[in-house]
Structures are given as C-alpha cells and as structure tokens.
Amino acid sequence: MLFRLLIRVPLSTSFHALCFVLDYVFFPRLWRQRVQQPVFIVGHARSGSTLTHRLLASDGESFSYFLYWETFFPSLLQKKIIRTLGLVDKHLLGGPIKKRLEVWDEKMFGKYRHIHDMSLWNSEEDQFVMRAAFVTQQWALDVPMMDIIDLFHVDQMPQKKKRRWLHHYRECIKRQLLLNGGNGVHLSKNPVMSGWVESLIEAFPDARIVVVMRDPTECIPSVLKLVEVTWHAKGWRREDFEESLRMLTDISFDTFRHPYEVLERHPASSRVVVDYRELTTQPRKTVLEIYHRLGINVSKTFDSWLLAQENDERGHNTRFEYSIDDYELSRERIETELSDFFDEYNWPRESQS
C-alpha cells in the first residue's frame, strides 16, 4: 500500500493530468461541450439505486454514462485510444485480448455478482472516475480510514475545495459525453453523492435528482456487511476498521436525511422519489414514472424493452446474507432516528413484526 501511495499514485496521476491537458489539444470540441440537465441517482447503498441506474442506462438513445472500465481512464484521449485498440483486436486479430479480459473479469468479479453485479462492461458509479484526483469511495474500501477521510459530507466542505472537486467532476462528465457523441444526458448513480446534493445543484443548476428509498433496517446492515467483507478480503482486521464502521453507520442516517433537507431548500429543482418496493414489483411503471416526472420522452423501442424486461426484474434481489445483530446498531435506534421516514413510507416497525 505504501508503494502504491508513494510511487504508483503520483506517477499515474501525473500521466492522467498530462492526458487531461492534451484532451483540449486533440479534441477542440471539448471547449464547447456542455452538460445539460444531468440526472443524478442518489440514496442509501443497497436501496435499489443500481437497478434504477441500469434500467435507465439501457435507454442508450437518451443517456450517456460511464462503463466501469472507463472510470479507470478519465481522459478522453485515453478512452479513444483504448476503443481504437479494441476495434483492432476485434476486426483484425479476432478478439484474443477481449477474450482474455473476459476471463480476468469473471475471475475478478464473478464470485461477488450475487452481492453486486460488477463487470468491466457494466454501467457503474461514476465517482470512480475521480480516483485520479484521490476523490473516490474506492480509497475508503482499500484503507479503512472513514473516520479521518470524509468523502460524504461534501456540502459542508470549504467552498474553495468543494468548487475544485465539482469542477474536476464536470470535466470528467464533459469528456464522457463527447466520447458518446456529445448530445446525450449524463446519467449518474452514486450513493455517496447523497451528501453532495446541494453541491451538485450548485454546479449543475438544471440537475435532476432521483432519490431511491428502501427500508433502512434492510439496507443499512447490508452495507455494513458488504464493506466489512471488502476490508476482510484486503487483509484488515476487525479492530482496524471498527471506528470506520461506526462512522459509516452515522453516515447511513445522513444518507436518508440529507437529500430531503436539501431538496426542501430547492423546490424548483426537478426530482422524483423511487420506492424500492414499487421498483422491484412494478419496474416498468416505476421507470415510466421517473421519465414523466423528469420530463423525458420515452421511445417506443425503450418501452418495448421495458415490457420484455418486466418479469426478469420483478422481485429483484441479491443472495447476500447479513444480520443487524452483527453490529453496534439496533433496530430500535434505526426506527427512532428515522421515525419520520417510517411514518411516511409505512415501513414495518419492530412492534408490528
């Protein structure tokens, strides 16, 4: 890890910075590229935000988004070169490089797909693209220091630092939009950005916000377990990440409260709230409602796809076992701290179970 932080990261970051500069030399359209009415999907992790994102991302006529492999290469020049090499591999060589990558992809992510369907070629959380600027939750998964490095409460950051982060994020989005033709709507899904909502509205005044809501007694312990499994896999012991787990628990409550508080202060901002129960029982109806509320037209092609996909996505669930009793967190505390949400969404309380 020290070698990575002291040697690899400075070298790779310098390379990314050079490519960022060259983007404006080789792709002058980047100077004029605009980010218009982006859609940001927020909400607690494990709440159905990934399902929402991937259903919407299937509408390639409307949206532009990051594939996971693209988040490793923030520069437009880098992506163009890699796509060109991919075409050479496919049409001239018969695809041996792609086949080897698919084997690596299955080896790397296949055993975790029952938890989260991850692949180099899946749409993914685009905050990963900011890893070159050291602004990504990936570092929190690599090193349990959430009690020291806070990537969630961006809205409470000093203005200068916040503007710098959001400027870099906009630059990454501009490059992805231009890569995908320049005319699409950027589609983002990031649970961590539940703490960025005010900053997103400041940076993108015409932003449209989708908030996904799920019973916190289901999704909070699921996230704690997922992160714990990740830290264990990287060799950390329970005592190494105990404090980070406590911090993550506190952040979980803010994840529910903060988007609501911000959107109440910005009544003109376009928004829609998605109920996880409706998303998993009536996915097509839910997606059509999102489009309607955000003022997006639904093409006949996409609607037909939704209709065909309805049965596959209905009852969506992951085979991931966890228990709230494994953590310093009680159902009573969740129900007390988020009592208003339990009333609004009619989530079952322990006394009703």
FIKOLKOL-327444 format. One line per 2 residues: for each residue z, y, x of N, C-alpha, C. Coordinates in steps of 0.02 Angstrom, whole numbers, plus 50000, padded with zeros to 5 digits. Atoms other than C-alpha are relative to their C-alpha. Layout:
REM FIKOLKOL-327444
Z:Y:X:Z:Y:X:Z:Y:X; ...
END
This chain:
REM FIKOLKOL-327444
50000:49940:50041:50000:50000:50000:50000:50063:50043; 49999:49942:49955:50040:50120:50143:49931:50010:50031
50068:49995:49972:49871:50081:50223:49953:50030:49948; 50043:49974:50054:49788:50114:50055:50011:50075:49990
49985:49930:50014:49878:50279:50029:49984:50047:50059; 50007:49956:49941:49865:50346:50207:49930:49998:50030
50066:50007:49969:49692:50283:50259:49944:49997:49948; 50056:50010:50047:49583:50221:50116:49993:50057:49950
50004:49948:50051:49627:50353:49986:49972:50065:50027; 50030:49938:49973:49594:50506:50097:49925:49993:50016
50070:50009:49982:49429:50432:50158:49957:49997:49936; 50040:50007:50061:49368:50382:49984:49998:50065:49961
49998:49936:50036:49424:50547:49908:49953:50051:50032; 50046:49955:49965:49329:50644:50041:49927:49983:49984
50068:50021:50017:49174:50541:50004:49983:50021:49929; 50012:49980:50069:49191:50572:49816:49989:50076:49995
50007:49927:50002:49213:50759:49847:49932:50022:50025; 50066:49984:49973:49055:50765:49953:49946:49985:49948
50049:50018:50051:48957:50674:49817:50003:50047:49940; 49993:49951:50055:49027:50794:49685:49960:50063:50015
50038:49941:49980:48953:50939:49783:49925:49986:49997; 50071:50018:49999:48786:50850:49805:49971:49992:49930
50024:50006:50069:48776:50820:49617:49964:50063:49978; 50029:49937:50021:48740:51004:49591:49936:50017:50039
50061:49989:49960:48606:50998:49727:49943:49957:49973; 50052:50047:50021:48511:50844:49666:49987:50001:49924
50007:49999:50073:48539:50870:49479:50016:50070:49973; 49987:49931:50021:48522:51056:49439:50015:50007:49925
49984:49998:50072:48532:51016:49251:50076:50000:49989; 49928:50002:50006:48717:50991:49284:50030:50069:49990
49976:49931:50008:48738:51180:49294:50001:50020:49927; 50008:49979:50070:48684:51193:49112:50029:49950:49951
49974:50052:50044:48763:51034:49044:50062:50025:49963; 49943:49979:50041:48884:51070:48901:50036:49939:49971
49960:50052:50033:49024:50967:48825:50016:50027:49930; 49993:49974:50067:49014:50993:48637:50033:49950:49953
49963:50039:50051:49134:50928:48504:50018:49929:50023; 49980:50068:49978:49204:50783:48607:50052:49970:49952
49953:50037:50042:49305:50651:48516:50052:49966:50045; 49947:50029:49960:49474:50603:48591:50044:49955:49955
49958:50048:50036:49562:50446:48526:50066:49993:50038; 49934:50005:49970:49749:50452:48561:50044:49958:49955
49954:50042:50037:49901:50358:48501:50033:49952:50048; 49963:50045:49956:50025:50234:48572:49957:49941:50021
50036:50059:49976:49953:50097:48680:50018:49939:49958; 49992:50061:50042:49932:49930:48587:50003:50017:49926
49998:49980:50070:49910:50026:48425:49933:49992:49964; 50067:50006:50029:49726:49986:48396:49952:50052:50025
50044:49947:49974:49654:50130:48497:49939:49970:50035; 50057:50032:49967:49545:50011:48599:49950:49975:49949
50044:50024:50052:49475:49930:48442:49962:50059:49968; 50033:49940:50028:49439:50103:48368:49946:50026:50047
50047:49974:49951:49356:50159:48528:49937:49957:50005; 50057:50044:49990:49245:50007:48545:49957:49994:49937
50041:49997:50061:49191:50011:48363:49956:50062:50000; 50039:49938:49998:49138:50192:48382:49949:49999:50058
50044:50002:49942:49063:50161:48555:49938:49957:49986; 50059:50041:50017:48946:50033:48475:49944:50042:49970
50051:49954:50026:48856:50182:48399:49971:50040:50059; 50029:49969:49941:48755:50220:48555:49956:50060:49986
50041:49943:50017:48647:50345:48461:50041:50064:49996; 49958:49942:50009:48795:50461:48436:50044:50016:50060
49947:49989:49951:48915:50437:48580:49980:49983:50071; 50002:50014:49929:48924:50441:48768:50071:49984:50022
49933:50021:49979:49070:50355:48856:49994:49967:50068; 49998:50032:49934:49123:50277:49021:50006:49924:49992
49988:50071:49989:49099:50093:49060:50051:49995:50056; 49946:50005:49951:49240:50027:49167:49974:50008:50072
50024:49995:49931:49133:50009:49324:49983:50073:50017; 50019:49931:49988:49076:50189:49304:50059:50045:50017
49942:49959:49984:49254:50253:49317:50018:49997:50074; 49988:50004:49928:49259:50196:49498:49957:50049:50039
50049:49957:49966:49115:50314:49539:49992:50064:49959; 50002:49939:50042:49147:50490:49468:49938:50042:50009
50059:49958:49986:48992:50568:49546:49938:49974:49964; 50063:50017:50032:48827:50571:49454:49953:49967:50050
50042:50029:49948:48737:50534:49617:50018:49927:50013; 49978:50069:49990:48841:50378:49644:49976:49954:49944
50020:50041:50057:48806:50313:49469:49925:49988:49999; 50073:50005:50000:48619:50348:49483:49977:49949:50053
50018:50047:49947:48608:50253:49648:50017:49929:49980; 49979:50067:50020:48705:50105:49579:49955:49973:49944
50045:50022:50054:48598:50098:49421:49932:49981:50028; 50064:50015:49969:48442:50102:49529:50003:49933:50036
49991:50065:49966:48508:49959:49636:50003:49943:49950; 49996:50051:50052:48545:49865:49476:49931:49981:49974
50068:50014:50023:48364:49882:49420:49961:49961:50052; 50032:50037:49946:48303:49823:49590:50023:49927:50000
49971:50067:50001:48421:49673:49581:49971:49960:49941; 50023:50035:50060:48362:49630:49404:49926:49984:50003
50073:50008:50007:48174:49655:49416:49966:49974:50063; 50033:50022:49938:48135:49619:49599:50033:49938:50031
49965:50054:49968:48270:49496:49653:50020:49944:49952; 49981:50051:50048:48303:49402:49492:50072:50001:49979
49932:49991:50023:48482:49463:49469:50056:49964:50037; 49946:50036:49967:48585:49373:49604:50064:50041:50007
49941:49957:49991:48700:49522:49631:50039:50005:49934; 49967:49996:50066:48735:49540:49444:50037:49935:49984
49968:50064:50014:48774:49354:49432:50065:49992:50039; 49939:50004:49959:48899:49364:49575:50054:50047:49973
49953:49953:50030:48979:49516:49494:50030:49971:49936; 49975:50031:50062:48994:49421:49329:50052:49946:50016
49951:50050:49979:49083:49278:49419:50066:50034:50020; 49940:49963:49979:49203:49403:49500:50035:50031:49940
49972:49969:50060:49228:49491:49333:50041:49950:49960; 49965:50052:50037:49277:49329:49247:50063:49978:50037
49943:50020:49960:49393:49281:49389:50055:50053:49998; 49952:49944:49998:49475:49453:49391:50032:50014:49933
49976:49976:50065:49492:49491:49206:50005:49945:49946; 50003:50051:50052:49461:49328:49112:50068:49976:49976
49934:50027:50019:49642:49269:49115:50042:50050:49962; 49961:49949:50035:49701:49434:49040:49967:50022:49935
50037:49975:50058:49574:49451:48899:50035:49985:49934; 49961:50011:50061:49696:49378:48772:50049:50057:49988
49957:49942:50006:49800:49534:48807:49959:50063:49988; 50043:49941:50006:49665:49665:48832:49931:49980:50026
50069:50021:49982:49477:49631:48834:49971:50049:50050; 50022:49955:49946:49433:49707:49002:49941:49968:50037
50058:50023:49963:49268:49695:49095:49968:50061:50033; 50035:49945:49967:49165:49800:49215:49951:50034:49953
50052:49974:50044:49039:49823:49074:50025:50019:49931; 49971:49978:50063:49159:49867:48933:50014:50075:50002
49976:49931:50004:49195:50043:48873:50075:49999:50015; 49930:50002:49978:49363:50091:48946:50030:50069:50000
49964:49936:49997:49495:50227:48960:49971:50044:50055; 50036:49961:49950:49406:50369:49046:50045:50039:50047
49957:49968:49951:49560:50437:49133:49996:49964:50067; 50010:50036:49937:49523:50302:49262:49951:50036:50046
50050:49965:49959:49378:50412:49319:50032:50054:50043; 49966:49947:49963:49506:50538:49382:50042:49973:50058
49959:50029:49947:49582:50417:49508:49984:50033:50067; 50017:49967:49937:49487:50508:49648:50041:50063:50010
49957:49941:49996:49594:50660:49608:50074:49982:49993; 49932:50026:50004:49750:50549:49600:50031:50012:49932
49975:49987:50068:49764:50584:49413:49979:49942:49955; 50016:50057:50042:49765:50416:49327:50062:49956:49992
49944:50045:50011:49890:50297:49249:49997:49938:50043; 50007:50059:49957:49822:50164:49367:50052:50001:50056
49950:49996:49947:49940:50230:49502:50068:49979:49975; 49936:50020:50028:50087:50203:49385:50004:49924:49993
50002:50073:50004:50031:50021:49364:50003:49968:50069; 49998:50026:49932:50012:49999:49551:50069:50008:50032
49935:49984:49971:50177:50081:49600:50047:50024:49945; 49955:49980:50054:50324:50090:49477:50041:50062:50017
49966:49937:49985:50368:50273:49500:49992:50049:49941; 50009:49958:50058:50352:50338:49322:50056:50050:49991
49944:49953:50003:50523:50419:49340:49991:50058:50048; 50012:49948:49951:50452:50525:49482:49933:50035:49988
50067:49972:50012:50266:50549:49445:49984:49995:49926; 50010:49996:50073:50237:50605:49265:49928:50020:49985
50070:49985:50020:50056:50592:49205:49993:50009:49925; 50003:49995:50073:50102:50603:49021:50010:50072:49976
49983:49935:50028:50181:50774:48991:49959:50057:50031; 50045:49950:49971:50030:50874:49047:50006:50067:49963
49994:49938:50038:50054:51001:48907:50058:50043:50024; 49943:49962:49975:50218:51052:48990:49992:50019:50074
50012:49985:49930:50141:51072:49163:49989:50075:50011; 50019:49931:49984:50121:51240:49252:49926:50012:49985
50068:49986:50021:49962:51325:49191:49948:49988:50055; 50048:50005:49945:49877:51328:49361:49982:49927:50013
50012:50071:49987:49898:51141:49390:49964:49968:49942; 50031:50028:50060:49852:51099:49211:49926:50018:49996
50071:49978:50002:49691:51202:49218:49959:49963:50052; 50038:50035:49947:49642:51118:49382:49986:49928:49979
50011:50069:50023:49666:50943:49308:49946:49998:49946; 50047:50002:50055:49570:50984:49150:49930:50022:50022
50066:49982:49974:49430:51068:49247:49967:49940:50033; 50028:50061:49968:49407:50910:49350:49979:49950:49947
50017:50046:50054:49409:50806:49191:49935:50021:49966; 50062:49975:50031:49274:50916:49113:49940:49985:50046
50055:50013:49953:49168:50898:49271:49980:49926:49998; 50015:50072:50005:49181:50707:49258:49962:49985:49936
50034:50011:50064:49130:50712:49075:49929:50026:50002; 50067:49971:49996:48981:50826:49110:49953:49953:50036
50042:50046:49962:48915:50703:49238:49982:49937:49959; 50013:50060:50041:48933:50555:49118:49951:50016:49943
50046:49979:50053:48846:50650:48978:49929:50005:50026; 50067:49993:49971:48700:50693:49091:49971:49932:50019
50022:50068:49983:48691:50513:49152:49971:49965:49939; 50021:50033:50062:48672:50457:48970:49952:50042:49959
50053:49962:50034:48538:50584:48927:50017:50072:49987; 49981:49930:50006:48638:50744:48905:50012:50025:49930
49995:49975:50069:48636:50754:48715:50054:49967:49958; 49951:50037:50040:48773:50635:48660:50066:50038:49992
49932:49974:50009:48952:50668:48606:50046:49957:50042; 49955:50039:49958:49084:50617:48731:50054:49968:49957
49951:50039:50037:49198:50481:48662:50053:49975:50050; 49947:50017:49953:49366:50459:48748:50056:49963:49963
49941:50035:50026:49512:50340:48720:50051:49995:50056; 49949:50001:49949:49672:50366:48817:50069:50008:49968
49932:49992:50027:49849:50329:48754:50041:50051:50039; 49962:49952:49960:49919:50431:48900:49985:50071:49978
50019:49932:50020:49825:50582:48834:50031:50021:49934; 49959:49977:50057:49940:50584:48683:50044:50058:50022
49961:49944:49973:50038:50701:48796:49957:50057:50025; 50048:49949:49976:49881:50803:48835:49968:50039:49942
50039:49976:50057:49829:50852:48658:49991:50076:50001; 50007:49927:49998:49867:51038:48674:49954:50022:50056
50044:49984:49944:49783:51045:48844:49928:49984:49985; 50068:50019:50019:49631:50955:48775:49969:50052:49953
50024:49950:50047:49616:51081:48634:49986:50066:50036; 50012:49939:49961:49632:51225:48759:49936:49994:50041
50059:50009:49956:49499:51151:48874:49937:49988:49960; 50058:50015:50043:49385:51093:48732:50017:50026:49929
49978:49971:50064:49414:51212:48584:49970:49966:49938; 50031:50034:50058:49295:51113:48472:50014:49925:50001
49983:50071:49996:49378:50946:48514:50019:49972:49932; 49981:50036:50061:49400:50818:48375:50048:49944:50021
49946:50045:49980:49559:50714:48382:50008:49943:49949; 49986:50059:50040:49584:50537:48316:50067:49972:50023
49933:50026:49983:49766:50479:48310:50008:49932:49965; 49991:50068:50027:49795:50291:48288:50075:49986:49995
49929:50012:50012:49962:50241:48212:50013:49927:49983; 49979:50069:50013:50048:50071:48215:50076:49997:50001
49928:50010:50001:50225:50011:48178:50027:49998:50071; 49976:49997:49930:50319:50059:48338:50042:49940:50021
49962:50060:49981:50428:49902:48330:49953:49945:50024; 50050:50048:49976:50267:49807:48365:49968:50024:50066
50039:49979:49942:50178:49916:48492:50042:50022:50060; 49959:49978:49942:50322:49986:48599:50020:49940:50044
49983:50056:49957:50390:49817:48658:49939:49966:50030; 50061:50030:49973:50211:49756:48680:49978:50036:50063
50017:49961:49941:50177:49897:48803:50049:49987:50057; 49950:50013:49949:50339:49869:48896:49987:49932:50033
50014:50066:49973:50295:49685:48916:49937:50001:50042; 50063:49997:49964:50117:49722:48970:50008:50032:50069
49990:49965:49937:50172:49845:49104:50044:49959:50047; 49956:50042:49959:50310:49728:49163:49960:49943:50031
50042:50054:49975:50185:49586:49181:49956:50026:50058; 50043:49971:49949:50071:49701:49282:50040:50012:50065
49959:49987:49941:50211:49754:49401:50021:49935:50034; 49982:50065:49971:50269:49575:49424:49941:49970:50039
50060:50028:49968:50090:49524:49467:49985:50034:50067; 50011:49963:49937:50088:49656:49604:50059:49992:50049
49946:50016:49953:50248:49589:49682:50063:50041:49993; 49940:49960:50008:50376:49713:49617:50054:49959:49963
49944:50034:50032:50548:49652:49565:50027:50043:49942; 49973:49965:50059:50642:49698:49405:50038:50063:50021
49961:49942:49979:50760:49814:49499:49956:50056:50027; 50047:49949:49975:50608:49904:49573:49973:50044:49943
50032:49962:50054:50541:49956:49403:50046:50012:49939; 49954:49991:50056:50698:49963:49294:49999:50072:49975
49998:49929:50020:50702:50154:49294:49934:50021:49969; 50065:49984:50029:50515:50165:49259:49994:49973:49929
50000:50027:50068:50538:50052:49107:50038:50046:49952; 49962:49953:50042:50670:50172:49041:49959:50063:49986
50042:49940:50008:50553:50318:49070:49943:49985:49951; 50055:50019:50044:50411:50226:48983:50024:49995:49927
49971:50004:50068:50525:50194:48833:50006:50070:49970; 49994:49932:50025:50563:50380:48817:49932:50030:49985
50068:49974:50011:50378:50422:48834:49970:49970:49936; 50026:50031:50061:50341:50299:48694:50017:50040:49938
49981:49959:50057:50438:50406:48571:49961:50065:49998; 50040:49938:49997:50348:50563:48631:49928:49987:49980
50070:50017:50018:50182:50473:48606:49989:50004:49925; 50005:49994:50073:50216:50466:48420:50008:50073:49977
49983:49933:50025:50289:50640:48401:49950:50054:50022; 50035:49942:49971:50186:50750:48516:49933:50016:49967
50064:49982:50032:50010:50736:48439:50010:50034:49932; 49987:49969:50065:50082:50777:48268:50024:50072:50007
49973:49933:49989:50178:50927:48333:49945:50049:50021; 50054:49957:49976:50025:50996:48423:49950:50015:49944
50050:49990:50052:49905:50970:48278:50027:50043:49943; 49970:49954:50049:50027:51058:48162:49992:50072:50022
50009:49932:49973:50012:51210:48277:49927:50020:50002; 50072:49986:49997:49822:51196:48274:49966:49974:49937
50027:50026:50063:49775:51174:48091:49924:50001:49996; 50073:49995:50002:49593:51222:48125:49966:49943:50038
50030:50053:49960:49567:51077:48245:49982:49941:49955; 50022:50058:50039:49468:50932:48173:50039:49939:50022
49960:50059:49983:49573:50775:48162:49998:49948:49944; 49994:50053:50049:49594:50608:48075:50053:49951:50026
49949:50049:49983:49739:50485:48073:49979:49931:49975; 50022:50068:50017:49699:50299:48075:50061:49955:49996
49946:50048:50008:49822:50171:48008:49977:49932:50025; 50018:50064:49969:49818:50010:48110:49989:49946:49947
50007:50052:50052:49840:49904:47952:49932:50006:49966; 50065:49990:50031:49685:49981:47874:49943:49984:50048
50051:50013:49949:49587:49969:48037:49987:49925:50006; 50008:50072:49989:49618:49781:48051:49983:49962:49936
50018:50034:50063:49593:49740:47866:49934:50026:49971; 50061:49970:50026:49451:49860:47825:49966:50041:50055
50027:49963:49943:49368:49907:47991:49940:50044:49982; 50059:49960:50017:49203:49966:47916:50020:50062:49960
49978:49944:50041:49286:50075:47785:50037:50051:50043; 49962:49955:49956:49402:50147:47918:49954:50041:50044
50047:49964:49956:49260:50191:48036:49959:50051:49960; 50037:49953:50041:49159:50270:47896:50042:50061:49981
49955:49945:50016:49311:50375:47850:50008:50046:50061; 49996:49959:49939:49327:50432:48032:49938:50044:50006
50062:49962:49996:49145:50485:48031:50000:50057:49949; 49999:49950:50053:49167:50577:47867:50047:50057:50017
49950:49949:49986:49324:50669:47921:49981:50043:50060; 50020:49963:49940:49248:50720:48088:49931:50032:49993
50065:49968:50012:49082:50774:48012:49943:49970:50040; 50052:50035:49962:48974:50643:48100:49959:49958:49951
50045:50040:50043:48823:50565:48014:49998:49928:50023; 50004:50072:49985:48816:50376:48004:49928:49977:49991
50068:50025:50005:48647:50300:48042:49999:49934:49962; 50006:50064:50035:48584:50153:47938:50008:49941:50047
49995:50054:49951:48572:50049:48096:50073:49985:50017; 49929:50010:49983:48755:50076:48141:50039:49973:49941
49965:50025:50060:48813:50049:47962:49986:49926:49990; 50017:50071:50006:48720:49883:47958:50038:49959:50051
49962:50035:49947:48803:49834:48122:50073:49994:49979; 49931:50003:50024:48974:49878:48049:50009:49947:49947
49997:50049:50054:48938:49772:47897:50000:49929:50028; 50005:50066:49969:48890:49624:48006:50063:49983:50040
49942:50009:49957:49043:49650:48116:50066:49995:49961; 49940:49995:50041:49167:49665:47972:50045:49939:50006
49959:50060:50000:49226:49485:47969:50029:49984:50069; 49976:50014:49933:49241:49471:48158:50060:50043:50018
49947:49954:49981:49354:49623:48174:50058:49999:49951; 49946:50002:50049:49456:49596:48015:50055:49953:50025
49945:50041:49976:49628:49533:48062:50005:50000:50076; 49999:49995:49927:49602:49586:48243:50072:49994:50027
49934:50008:49971:49748:49531:48351:49991:49972:50071; 50002:50029:49933:49789:49480:48530:50055:49948:50005
49952:50054:49992:49880:49322:48582:50046:50018:50058; 49956:49974:49948:50016:49412:48678:50071:49997:49974
49932:50010:50024:50198:49358:48661:50048:50047:50035; 49951:49954:49973:50340:49481:48683:50058:50004:49951
49941:49993:50043:50514:49518:48614:50034:50065:50016; 49964:49937:49990:50605:49681:48589:50068:49988:50033
49935:50017:49971:50764:49591:48645:49999:49996:50076; 50005:50004:49927:50697:49584:48823:50015:50066:50034
49995:49933:49971:50726:49771:48847:50061:50037:49973; 49944:49959:50022:50861:49903:48834:49978:50045:49942
50028:49965:50057:50790:49951:48667:50014:49960:49937; 49985:50035:50062:50846:49908:48492:49954:50023:49945
50039:49981:50058:50752:49907:48330:50033:50059:49964; 49962:49945:50032:50889:50021:48263:49983:50067:50032
50016:49938:49966:50851:50152:48396:49930:50024:49981; 50068:49982:50018:50665:50148:48357:49998:50029:49930
50000:49977:50069:50696:50167:48171:50035:50067:49992; 49963:49937:50004:50819:50309:48200:49959:50058:50029
50037:49946:49966:50713:50410:48323:49935:50016:49965; 50065:49989:50032:50553:50389:48223:50006:49991:49924
49985:50011:50071:50631:50388:48050:49948:50032:49954; 50050:49965:50042:50507:50516:47979:49936:49960:49995
50062:50038:50000:50361:50407:48029:50008:49935:49959; 49989:50059:50040:50439:50253:47950:49995:50017:49925
50005:49979:50070:50454:50351:47788:49928:50014:49980; 50069:49980:50016:50277:50421:47797:49953:49941:49995
50047:50056:49997:50191:50257:47839:50027:49937:49967; 49970:50057:50035:50308:50141:47744:50002:49938:50043
49990:50057:49956:50337:50031:47895:50065:49965:49981; 49939:50035:50021:50465:49895:47858:50059:50014:50047
49940:49990:49960:50641:49932:47916:50038:49934:50005; 49964:50062:49988:50762:49800:47981:50037:49978:49938
49962:50018:50060:50863:49808:47821:49955:49970:49946; 50048:50027:50048:50704:49763:47725:49972:49933:50022
50032:50060:49972:50654:49619:47838:50029:49937:49967
END
